């Protein structure tokens, strides 16, 4: 599914993702998240597969849309 949000560069995606995480879980939560990703980097794909198991792109889009808040 394409929308205008797919126009961002990788750098912009990282910046926006970091800002969203900081907004949601604060700076200390963000730092803990980064630490966990770095420590478990080799297992990240396994974790991702487990989290999204059985979901297709429409399911992911629906879940994201249901949790999206415009402020």
C-alpha positions in Angstrom: 0.0 0.0 0.0 1.5 3.3 -1.0 0.7 6.6 0.4 2.4 10.0 0.8 4.3 8.7 3.9 6.4 6.4 1.7 8.1 9.4 0.1 10.5 9.8 3.1 14.2 9.0 2.8 15.7 6.4 5.1 17.3 9.2 7.2 13.9 10.9 7.6 12.3 7.6 8.6 14.9 7.1 11.3 14.4 10.7 12.5 10.6 10.4 12.5 10.7 7.0 14.2 13.0 8.3 16.9 10.7 11.3 17.5 7.7 9.0 17.7 9.3 6.7 20.2 10.5 9.6 22.3 7.0 11.1 22.3 5.5 7.8 23.3 7.9 6.3 25.8 10.2 9.3 26.7 14.0 9.7 26.3 14.9 7.0 28.8 12.5 4.5 27.2 13.9 5.4 23.8 17.5 4.8 25.0 16.4 1.5 26.5 14.8 0.5 23.2 17.9 1.3 21.2 20.0 -0.6 23.7 17.8 -3.7 23.4 17.9 -3.5 19.6 21.7 -3.2 19.6 22.1 -6.1 22.1 19.6 -8.4 20.3 20.3 -7.2 16.7 21.0 -10.8 15.5 17.6 -11.8 16.9 15.6 -8.8 15.6 14.3 -10.6 12.6 13.2 -13.5 14.7 11.4 -11.1 17.1 9.8 -9.3 14.2 8.6 -12.6 12.7 7.1 -13.6 16.0 5.3 -10.2 16.6 3.8 -10.1 13.1 3.3 -13.8 12.6 0.2 -14.6 10.5 -0.3 -10.9 9.5 -0.4 -9.6 6.0 0.2 -6.0 4.8 -3.5 -5.2 5.1 -3.6 -6.5 8.7 -0.5 -4.4 9.6 -2.1 -1.3 7.9 -5.3 -1.8 9.8 -3.5 -2.2 13.1 -1.4 0.9 12.5 -4.4 2.9 11.4 -6.4 1.9 14.5 -3.6 3.2 16.7 -2.8 6.4 14.7 -3.5 9.7 16.4 -3.4 12.9 14.5 -2.4 15.8 16.8 
